[in-house]
Amino acid sequence: MKLDLRTRQVGPWGMNTYALVCLETGESILFDPGADPEILEAMLVGSTPVAIALTHTHYDHIGALDEMRQRLGVPLLAHPGPHAGGMELDADRWLEDGDTVAVGNHTLHVRYAPGHIGDQICFIIANDNRVIVGDTIFANGPGKTWNNDQFQMTLETLRTVVLSWPDDTICYPGHGPAFRLGDSRAAIEAFLAKDHGDFYGDAEWDM
């Protein structure tokens, strides 16, 4: 592959941060600088950072954002919100559903994926099978919700966004291991077929 996806766990919550590096041009994008700036900078060694991108604005994903913006001096790319806790985010470029982002000779497609939070987006690597999904979905369930409206929005995102991807899609989440979507599809479909009533919170496919 000509686009290198590097990952490290940072911070007390074991958040996955990612760096995408175009091996042809050396350009890179850092995703979700949650903590540990020295580790984040080490991920970018040998590349030329061109942007920092956020999947969403929960603190475990942005704890080192200000520090990394100072160190790298590159544009911040994020969804316009609403952001976590009503924070004011000063992004250089707002990303909406359907937008594209360039990293070297490669293109990322942005998909809006609300539920866990109102500014959650996924980054689909064009002509590839890898997607950076943030906290949209994990191997064993969707991202946590804090009210039933968020949970219902999560169900809609699963139906209309996530399940539209091919089985061989590899999802790279904000916590835990990457997984092949096809290995979870039947469990997700069964989860969506159930009546969950007024549920919200931490969910697993087999609940």
C-alpha positions in Angstrom: 0.0 0.0 0.0 1.2 3.5 -0.8 -0.5 5.1 2.1 0.9 4.1 5.5 -1.5 4.0 8.4 0.3 4.4 11.7 -1.4 4.0 15.1 -0.5 4.4 18.8 -2.6 4.3 22.0 -2.3 7.5 24.0 -3.7 8.9 27.2 -5.3 7.2 30.2 -8.2 5.9 28.2 -6.2 4.1 25.6 -7.3 6.3 22.7 -6.1 5.3 19.3 -4.5 8.2 17.4 -3.6 7.7 13.7 -1.2 9.2 11.2 -1.7 8.7 7.5 1.5 9.0 5.4 1.6 9.1 1.6 4.7 7.1 0.8 5.0 8.8 -2.6 5.1 12.4 -1.4 5.9 12.1 2.3 2.8 14.2 3.2 1.0 13.2 6.4 -2.2 13.9 8.4 -2.5 13.4 12.2 -5.9 12.2 13.5 -7.2 12.8 17.0 -4.2 14.1 19.0 -5.6 13.0 22.3 -2.5 13.1 24.6 1.3 12.5 24.8 2.7 15.0 22.2 6.1 13.3 22.1 4.5 10.1 20.9 2.3 11.9 18.4 5.3 13.7 17.0 7.3 10.5 16.8 4.5 9.0 14.7 5.1 11.7 12.0 8.9 11.1 11.8 10.1 11.0 8.2 6.9 12.8 6.9 5.7 16.3 6.2 2.5 17.0 8.2 -0.1 18.9 6.2 -3.1 18.8 8.6 -4.6 17.7 11.9 -8.0 16.1 11.5 -10.6 15.3 14.2 -13.1 12.5 14.1 -14.9 14.3 17.0 -14.3 16.6 19.9 -14.5 14.4 23.1 -11.6 15.3 25.4 -9.8 12.0 25.1 -9.4 12.7 21.3 -8.3 16.4 21.6 -6.3 16.6 24.8 -3.1 17.5 23.0 -4.7 19.4 20.2 -3.4 22.9 21.2 0.1 21.6 21.8 0.2 19.8 18.4 -1.2 22.8 16.6 1.7 24.9 18.0 4.3 22.2 17.2 3.1 21.4 13.6 1.7 24.7 12.5 -0.7 23.0 10.1 -4.5 23.5 9.4 -7.1 21.9 11.7 -9.9 20.0 9.9 -13.1 19.2 11.8 -16.9 19.0 11.6 -18.6 22.3 12.5 -20.5 20.7 15.4 -22.2 21.0 17.8 -19.0 20.2 19.7 -18.5 18.4 23.0 -19.7 20.5 26.0 -20.5 23.4 23.7 -16.9 24.2 23.2 -15.8 26.8 20.7 -13.5 25.1 18.2 -11.3 27.3 15.9 -10.8 25.1 12.9 -9.2 26.2 9.6 -11.5 24.1 7.5 -14.9 22.7 8.4 -15.7 19.3 7.0 -19.2 18.3 5.9 -20.6 14.9 4.7 -19.3 14.3 1.2 -16.2 16.5 1.4 -12.8 15.3 0.4 -9.4 15.7 2.0 -6.1 15.2 0.2 -3.0 13.6 1.7 -0.2 13.5 -0.9 -1.5 11.6 -3.9 -4.4 10.2 -2.0 -8.0 11.2 -1.2 -10.1 10.8 1.9 -13.9 10.9 1.7 -15.7 12.4 4.7 -18.9 10.8 6.0 -21.0 12.4 8.8 -21.8 9.7 11.4 -23.7 11.3 14.3 -24.9 9.5 17.4 -22.1 9.1 19.9 -21.7 12.9 19.5 -23.1 15.5 17.1 -19.7 16.2 15.3 -18.6 12.6 14.6 -17.2 12.0 11.1 -15.4 9.1 9.5 -12.6 9.2 7.0 -12.8 6.7 4.1 -9.6 6.2 2.2 -10.4 6.2 -1.5 -9.5 3.2 -3.6 -8.7 1.3 -0.3 -10.5 -0.7 2.2 -9.6 1.3 5.3 -11.8 3.7 7.2 -10.9 5.8 10.3 -14.2 5.6 12.2 -13.5 7.4 15.5 -16.0 6.3 18.1 -18.8 5.6 15.6 -18.4 1.8 15.9 -16.2 -0.7 17.7 -15.8 -4.4 17.1 -18.4 -5.4 19.7 -20.8 -2.4 19.6 -21.5 1.2 18.7 -20.2 4.3 20.5 -21.7 5.2 23.9 -24.8 7.5 23.9 -26.1 9.7 26.7 -29.8 9.9 25.8 -32.2 8.1 23.6 -32.2 10.6 20.8 -28.4 10.0 20.4 -29.0 6.3 20.5 -31.7 6.5 17.7 -29.3 8.6 15.7 -26.6 6.0 16.2 -29.0 3.3 14.8 -29.7 5.5 11.7 -26.0 6.0 11.2 -25.4 2.3 11.4 -28.2 1.6 8.8 -27.4 4.3 6.3 -23.6 4.9 6.7 -21.8 2.0 8.2 -23.7 -0.9 6.6 -23.3 0.7 3.1 -19.6 -0.1 3.2 -18.3 -3.4 1.7 -17.6 -6.4 3.9 -13.9 -6.2 3.4 -13.8 -2.7 5.0 -11.4 -2.5 7.8 -12.6 -0.1 10.5 -10.0 1.7 12.6 -11.8 2.9 15.8 -11.0 5.4 18.5 -10.5 2.6 21.1 -9.7 -1.1 20.8 -8.6 -3.2 17.8 -9.3 -2.6 14.1 -11.8 -5.1 12.7 -13.3 -6.3 9.4 -16.9 -5.0 8.9 -18.1 -8.2 7.3 -17.2 -10.1 10.5 -19.6 -7.9 12.4 -22.3 -7.3 9.8 -24.7 -10.1 10.9 -24.5 -9.0 14.5 -25.1 -5.4 13.6 -28.1 -6.3 11.4 -29.5 -8.4 14.3 -28.9 -5.5 16.7 -30.8 -3.1 14.4 -33.7 -5.5 14.0 -34.4 -5.4 17.8 -36.7 -3.0 19.6 -34.4 -1.3 22.1 -37.2 0.9 23.5 -35.9 4.0 25.3 -32.4 2.6 25.8 -29.2 4.6 25.7 -25.7 4.1 27.1 -23.0 1.5 26.4 -24.3 -1.1 24.0 -23.1 -4.4 22.6 -24.3 -6.2 19.5 -25.5 -9.2 21.5 -27.6 -7.3 24.0 
